[in-house]
């Protein structure tokens, strides 16, 4: 199992500097967000994390990861799939189609990650009181149907995950989405730090929550995230190894369900903590 990192843990910079820094820490793969490449000339606006267009310079920059010894495990295809304005959702689908063509072609990666969205119009990772409503669910599922058609046509796979601030905020909802969508092109990012809503992140809940998530979703794994969360009454993510995620059990469950992909660390915005997080994950993988 290779250990990688999400480029979203880094500020936007030139590809050579970004990939050089990631490789320098000792990571072997990445989850790539094009917005992190200065060559994209794109800044995320809270609705879309996909550029309007993807030019040759951006593609060349993305491909240069391999020159630094970094495999691209997944590409971020995130936009607000549950935005209340249909026009915003349709624009996201249009951009996603361009990205899917680039990912499966020049970039050479067939896994694209999604955000199941929010009714919050300011930021796609922020909560809203209407996220649990039928309207938000129907809009998100309609968008997922459009993306599934693109995935079939472009030969890519779509990775969704639970996220406390989004429409899919529990493993049960993720399973429902898989079943209602019906496409074998849609799978799961297993992120054990994301299995908790506000007030639930307690150490005594961890093992049962991990086992429940794998029982529901273990047959559809596309990517594993090594994010961590502190024990609290809220949602407080932290550097890998500093929280309550039981990585021994997490890795055991990944093995039991035949996962052969990478472990992508995520949520380590203090880069001074990256060497320790990487060392922590290496030790857990060796012990499994």
Secondary structure, DSSP 8 states (H G I E B T S, - for coil): --EEEEGGGS-SB-HHHHHHHHHHHT--EEEE-GGGBGGG-----SSBSS-S---HHHHHHHHTTGGGT-EEEEEE--B-TT-SSHHHHHHHHHHHHHHHHHIIIII---EEE-----S-SS-TTS--TTTTSHHHHHHHHHHHHHHHHHHHHHT-EEEE---TTSS--SHHHHHHHHHHH--TTEEEEEEGGGS--TT---HHHHHHHHHHHHHHHGGGEEEEEE-EE-SSSS--EESTTSSS--HHHHHHHHHHTT--S-EEE----SGGGHHHHHHHHHHHHHH-
